[in-house]
Amino acid sequence: MRITEYVLPLGENVRKRHYHKTRKGEIITFVVQMEVFLNSQWKAVIRYDSAHGFPHIDRYYPDGRKVKTELYLEFSEALILADEDIKENWKIYQRDFLEGN
């Protein structure tokens, strides 16, 4: 098994946390999460992961709400989508989170 894990700064007080595990070149689990530093702690804004055995997105809100959306993709496709989406849209996600949207 091979594990890839890193944290990448995206901007001031914003980062992406990436983790995935492969077996024989196949993704068997993953988490890609964008976080903002708010009130002296890192808070999840959007997370793509394979928990519960299926790929999905969890979107978090400052009031504590969380909305889950299932992705009907293979793990490898969902992992690529997660990295690309956060890379392209982190500023929008940050703004919406901080504004409570």
C-alpha positions in Angstrom: 0.0 0.0 0.0 1.1 3.5 -0.7 0.0 6.7 1.1 0.2 10.2 -0.3 -0.4 13.0 2.1 0.3 16.7 2.1 -1.0 20.2 3.1 -0.9 22.9 0.5 -1.4 26.6 1.2 -3.8 28.2 -1.2 -3.9 31.8 0.1 -3.8 33.6 3.4 -5.5 31.5 6.0 -6.7 28.9 3.4 -5.2 25.5 2.7 -5.9 22.2 1.0 -5.4 18.9 2.9 -4.9 15.9 0.5 -4.7 12.3 1.5 -5.1 9.1 -0.6 -4.1 5.5 -0.3 -3.5 3.2 -3.2 -3.1 -0.6 -3.5 -1.6 -1.9 -6.8 -2.1 1.5 -8.4 -5.8 1.7 -7.5 -7.2 4.4 -5.2 -8.8 2.6 -2.2 -9.5 5.7 0.0 -9.1 9.4 -0.2 -9.8 12.8 1.4 -9.3 16.2 -0.1 -10.4 19.0 2.1 -10.3 22.8 1.9 -9.9 24.6 5.2 -10.0 28.2 6.4 -8.3 29.5 9.6 -11.1 31.2 11.6 -11.3 32.0 15.3 -7.9 30.5 16.0 -8.6 27.2 14.4 -8.8 25.4 11.0 -12.3 24.8 9.8 -13.4 22.5 7.0 -15.2 24.3 4.2 -15.6 21.6 1.6 -14.4 18.0 1.7 -14.4 15.3 -0.9 -13.9 11.8 0.5 -14.6 8.1 0.3 -15.9 7.5 3.8 -18.9 5.3 4.0 -17.6 3.4 1.0 -18.7 5.9 -1.7 -17.3 9.2 -3.0 -19.1 12.3 -1.9 -18.8 16.0 -1.0 -19.4 17.4 2.4 -20.0 21.2 2.4 -19.7 22.9 5.7 -21.2 26.1 6.9 -20.2 28.5 9.8 -23.4 27.7 11.7 -22.4 24.0 11.9 -24.6 22.7 9.1 -23.2 20.1 6.7 -24.6 19.1 3.4 -23.6 15.8 1.8 -23.8 15.1 -2.0 -23.0 11.7 -3.4 -20.7 11.6 -6.4 -21.5 8.8 -8.9 -17.8 8.4 -9.9 -15.0 6.0 -9.4 -12.7 6.9 -6.5 -9.9 7.9 -9.0 -12.3 10.2 -10.9 -13.6 11.7 -7.7 -10.0 12.4 -6.5 -9.1 14.2 -9.7 -12.4 16.2 -9.5 -11.7 17.2 -5.9 -8.1 18.4 -6.6 -9.2 20.4 -9.7 -12.4 21.8 -8.1 -10.6 23.1 -5.0 -7.7 24.5 -7.1 -10.1 26.4 -9.4 -12.8 27.5 -6.9 -11.2 27.9 -3.5 -11.6 31.7 -3.5 -15.4 31.3 -4.1 -15.7 28.6 -1.4 -13.7 30.8 1.0 -15.9 33.9 0.3 -19.2 31.9 0.6 -18.1 30.3 3.8 -17.0 33.5 5.4 -20.3 35.2 4.3 -22.3 32.3 5.6 -23.6 31.2 2.2 
